[in-house]
Amino acid sequence: MGKCIKTGGVGKSPAIEKINRLSELTSRIQAASMLEKQAFERQEENARRDLVRRRRIAEEFHISFAGKDGDRK
């Protein structure tokens, strides 16, 4: 037991640095996808609400978008 063994090293391991970069990239991608999801969910919700409101107004005021032949245009 006279010999001393040193573990670890000085500097940065390329493999560990690559793993760290990948985790940073995936976290950025996940953050972007979460923001995108939240933005589009709100737009879809607003679009549904507006569609219901427009249909209610059309029915209430007896508005028809049918053409001369009765077909919708």
Residue pairs with C-beta under 8 A, 6 or more apart in sequence:
57 63
58 64
58 65
65 72
65 73
66 72
66 73
67 73
